[in-house]
């Protein structure tokens, strides 16, 4: 199979995990190439996500790297064998690839936790609210670009409503509930939508009020996606130049602690729902 020109974050992650277990085994790319009957450049391409690897070859590497974590190896083999095209592929070439990487990350995650201070989490947004956010982008987006982004954002929300919906916790600061993106009518509809979603068994909405005081992260938006095994957890961070993905152990520990702090500081789900409805009534 020819090399990929633009591997997805999920494909890059598989390669990064193979490199990690090779380095842990203290073996060279030449050794790995000998195991697979390839030249070392092809092994390097596999580890960068540019070339594919079959589940069988992956297991050969894992065995010879003395990786004994069966659940981890099984998860990597499943990742290597996944050739399905996700629903997000219809947007390929129309939207930045990193936005599609978020959709793919969410779709394959076991559980999602999100912490936001300035706006409502994307998976909990109404169409009017999402549209108002994208219209505020700088440099300004064209109307067609705005509508494509709104469409993708609403499509992403199917992970909450599909046959096997994902478990989701969204930590939302009070500031995000009071900034009137789109005006009073749009914001009232968003708050009502948020309250309705919080009634679902698989969705927890937790509000952090102004009274909680200082909080970690300086308002940075964080999505923590749990993989099928802990080694495949991923953090996605919003930045001015687009999404950033992190999966180093120190980074995972940092943002897990960040969200754990939010868990401790937030109102209970019931208190949060009442708080949201109260703000909506007074708009």
N, C-alpha and C positions, 0 to 999 in steps of 0.2 A: 504494500500500500504506500502511495507517495506521501512525502512529508506534508504536514499541515502548514499553511501560510500564516494562520492566526489562531493558535490554540486558545480555547476558553480557559477561564480560571479553574474550572473543574479538571480539565485535561492537564493544565500546568500543575495542579495540586497532586495528581497521581504521580507525575514525574518527580516532583519535589519529595514525595514520600519514598519513592524508590531510591533516590539519591541519599536520603536520610538514613535508610536502613543499610545501604552500602557503606556509607561512611562509618556507621556504628560498628560494622563488621570489619572495618579497617582494610578494605580491599579496593583495588584500583579499577578504573574503567576497562583496562586491558583484561583483567581477570573476568569481569562481567561479560565482556565481548566474547571471550573464549567459551564461556558457558553457553552463550546463545548462538555462537557461530557467526558473529557479526564483527564489523570493524568498530573501533572505539568511538568514532564519530557518530555512528548510529546509536550507540549506547548514550552518548551525551545528548543526542536529539530526543531519545526516549525520556531522559531525565528532565528535559526542558519542556516536555509536552508536545514537541513538534512531530515526533513519530509515535505511532500506536504500538501497543504491546498486547499480545494475547494473554488471557488468564493463565494458560498453561505455562507460558514463558515466564510470566510474573511469579508463579509458584516455584519454578525452577530457581529463579534468583533468590526468592525468600528462603528457600530450603538451604541453598548454599551460603546465604548470608547468616544462617543460624538464627533466623527470626522465628521464635517459637510461639508467638501470640497468634493463635489460630483465628480468633475473631477478627483481629486486625488484618491478617493476610486474606481472609475470606472477603472482607469489605473491600480491600484493594483489588482483589480478583473480580469482584462484581463490578467495580468501577471500570476496570479495564475492559470488561465484556459488554459494557453498556454502549450500544450503537444506535439507540433510539434518538429520534429528533424531537425535542420538546416543543410545546406550543409556541414558545418564545422565538423560535427560528423564523417565523413569518416576518419578524421585525428586523432580521439580519440585513444589514446594508441600509436600513432606514433610520436606525437609532444607534447611538454609541454602544459598542460591544459590551462595555462594563455594565450598562443597564440590564442587558440580557443576562450577564453573569449573576446579577443579584437575583433575578427570577429563577435561574437554574439552581442557585444555592438554596433558596427558600424551598423550592419544589422537592429537593432531595434530602432536606434536613429532617431530623426526628423531632426537634422542638426549637422554637424561636423565642428569644427574649429581646426586646427592643427598648432603648431608653432615649427619650427626646425631650428637649427643654423649650424649643422655640415653635415647633409645629407638631401636629398630630402624626403619629406613625403612618407610613404609607399604606400599610395593609388595612388600616382603619379609616382611611379617608373617603369622603364622598366625592362624586365626580366634580361638583361645583368647587369644592375646597381645593382639590388637586389642580383644577384648571387655574384657580387664582394663584396658587403657588408657582406654577410654571409661567404664568404671565408676568410674574415679578422677576423672572430670571434676567441676569445681565451677562453678556449682551442679550438684548431682547430676542426671543424666539419668534419665528413666523407662526401664523395661526395653525398651519398644517403640522408644524413641529410640536406645538403645544398639544394638539389633539392626538398625535401619535403617542406622546408621553402619557397623557391621561388614559388612553386606551391600554397601554402596557401596564400602568399602575392598577387599573381596575381588573385586568386579567390576572395580575399577580395575586389578587385577593382570593382566587379560587382555591388556594391551598387551605383556606379557612373553612371552605364550604363543600369541598369535594367529598366523595364517599368515605375516605379515610382522612378526615381533616387533621391538620397539624395542631399540636398544642402550642398556644401563643400567649405570651405575657407582654403587655405594653406598659411601660412606666412613662407617664406623661406629666410634665411639670405644669403647674397652674398657669404659668405664663402662656403656654401653648393654647390653653383653653380660653384665654382672654384676648389674644391678638386677633383682630377681626379681618383675617384674610378673606377677601371677596365681599366684605360688608356684612351688615347685621343679618340679612336674610340667609346668606350662604353659611355664616358662622352658626346661626341657630340650627339650621338643617344638619350641619356637621356634628354639633353637640348631641342632637337627638339621635343621629345615626350611631354615634359613639356609645350612647346609652343603650341602644338596642343591641349592638354587638356584644356589649358586656354581659348580656343575659345568656349568651351561648355557653354551653358547658366547656368548650375547648378554648375559650377566650377569657383572659383576665385583664382588666384595665385597672391600673393602679395610679392614683393621682398623688403627686408630691406637691404639697401646698407651699405658699410663700412662707408660712410659719416654720417650715422645716429648716429655713436658713440656708447657709452655704452648702454647696454640693460639689462633688468631684467631677472632673471632666470638662469644666468651663463651658458647659452647654453643648458639647460635642454629641452628634447623633451616633448611636451605636446599635448595631444588630449583632447578636450573638447566636449563631446557628449551630446547634448540636448535631454532630454527625452520627452515623449508625454505631460508631465506636468513638470514645473520647479523643483518640488521636486525630480524628478527622473533623474536630470542631473548627469553626472559622469565625472570625470577627470581620464585619464590614463596617467601615467608617466613612461618613460623608465628609467631603472636603470641597473647597472652592473649585478645584480642577477635576472633580469627579470622584467616584467611589474608590476606596482603598481596601484591600483584603489582607488580613494578617492571620497567621496560624502558628507562629512561634510560641513555645510554651510560656515564656515570660509574658508575652502579649495576651495570650489566652487567660493566664492567671490575673493579669491586671484588669482586664475588662469584665471578667467574672466577678471580681471584687467590687468593681464599679457598680455593676447591676445588683449585687447582693446588698450594697449600701442603699440603693434605691428601694429595694424590697423592704428593708428595715425602716426607711424613712416615710414610705408611702402610706396612705390610708388603706384600709381593707377594701376588697372589691365592692362590698355593699356600701361602705362609706363613700367610696370613689364614685359609684353610680349616682348616689344621692347628690354629691357635690356637683357633678356634671349637669344633672337635671336642674339644680338650683341656679347655676350660672345661666343656663338656657332660658329659664323662666324670667330672668331679670335683664335679658338683653333688650 
